[in-house]
Amino acid sequence: MSSSNLNFSNSFDLAIENPSIKECKLLALMYKKQNEYKKVIVCYEKLLDKTINEFGENSKKSIIAYIKLAESYCQDNLLEKSIFLYNRAIELNIKLYDGKTIENAVIYSALANIYFTEEKKEEANRYYIKALALRKEYLGDLHPLTARSYHELGFFYAAFDEYVLALPLFEKALATRVELYRMSHPETAISYNSLSLCYYNLFEYEKAYKCMLKAIEIKSLILPSYDKSLALCKKNLVEIEKSLSSKSSFLDKLLSWFKSF
């Protein structure tokens, strides 16, 4: 399959009329910083075309170019095109490397996120599991991307109220992030927040309270006081406190009832 089958735009009305591969990458990064995603797409379309022409489609460079273009389509919410390109990258990866590369883990994670947003539960679940398996195999447990896969899969289960399945994944992601980043990193705070909400929905309010306090502590160190995510954590902490108070009141009444016999 050649790039001509993709019906890419031939226009490249940007800073350079006929950019090199390197210039395409630099332009794409520049437009990405400016949130000009249509121009990012054009850059990566041109990059893919030039990469295939220079190295052939059956090359790792072309696989990466497919991934970059798929990412840019996804950022512009062109999900069908993004899925098509990711699948083409998978096909090439399988053909060249039997599919067992870290690039495929990136693709699986991206496809899982797309299918998650489309509420295609089975497809999302399958790809999250595939991404986690590859990252564990090639990167090991103590790696940021492996921790991300644990967290993504946990978040997926939590979104469908499967908190028992989500809990060990959130715990694993947190343990990895604490070891990697210690206690002053945004992803550590995210893990504490997710774990707190998971505990809350499993009615383990004490654990939920402690984890939310940790999330707030970290966010307070690294974020401005007006940050929305910090405010949300504080709001959630109030709700957890209410549940803790209600639980305590219920247990006191229950104990009094037993003592009356």
Buried (B, 14 or more C-beta within 10 A) or exposed (E): EEBEEBEBEEEBEBEEEEBEBEBBBBBBEBBBEEEBBEBBBBBBBBBBBBBBEEBEBEBBBBBBBBBBBBBBBBBBEBBEBBBBBBBBBBBBBEEBEEBEBEBBBBBBBBBBBBBBEEEBEEBBBBBBBBBBEBBBEBBEEEBBBBBBBBBBBBBBBBEBEEBEBBBEBBBBBBBBBBEBBEEEBBBBBBBBBBBBBBBBBBEBBEBBBBBBBBBBBBBBEEBEEEEEBBEEBBEBBEEBEEBBEEEEEEEEEEEEEEEEE
